[in-house]
C-alpha cells in the first residue's frame, strides 16, 4: 500500500526525490543566481520554492474555479435577482 501525503499542495508518496535538469537562458540563470546570493540560499532552493509556489497558486485557482463551476449554477436565479 502506498502512503500519500499532501504537503503544500504537492502529493508526496514513498517514492524517492527525482533529479531533473533545468535549462535556463543566460538572463534567467543570472537572475536566479542574484536572488540566491541576496537570500544566501542555493539556486536549487530558490527554484524548488518557486515551483512549490506555482503549484500551490494554480492548485488553489483550480479549486476555486471548480467550486464556482458547480455552485454558481445553483444560485444563478438568486444572483440574477440581486443584480436587478
Secondary structure in CASP SS format (residue, H / E / C, confidence):
PFRMAT SS
TARGET T0000
AUTHOR 0000-0000-0000
METHOD secondary structure of the structure
MODEL  1
X C 1.00
X C 1.00
X C 1.00
X C 1.00
X E 1.00
X E 1.00
X E 1.00
X C 1.00
X C 1.00
X E 1.00
X E 1.00
X E 1.00
X C 1.00
X C 1.00
X C 1.00
X C 1.00
X C 1.00
X C 1.00
X C 1.00
X C 1.00
X C 1.00
X C 1.00
X C 1.00
X C 1.00
X C 1.00
X H 1.00
X H 1.00
X H 1.00
X H 1.00
X H 1.00
X H 1.00
X H 1.00
X H 1.00
X H 1.00
X H 1.00
X H 1.00
X H 1.00
X H 1.00
X H 1.00
X C 1.00
X C 1.00
X C 1.00
X H 1.00
X H 1.00
X H 1.00
X H 1.00
X H 1.00
X H 1.00
X H 1.00
X H 1.00
X H 1.00
X H 1.00
X H 1.00
X H 1.00
X H 1.00
X H 1.00
X H 1.00
X H 1.00
X H 1.00
X H 1.00
X H 1.00
X H 1.00
X H 1.00
X H 1.00
X H 1.00
X H 1.00
X H 1.00
X H 1.00
X H 1.00
X H 1.00
X H 1.00
X H 1.00
X H 1.00
X H 1.00
X H 1.00
X H 1.00
X H 1.00
X H 1.00
X H 1.00
X H 1.00
X H 1.00
X H 1.00
X C 1.00
X C 1.00
END
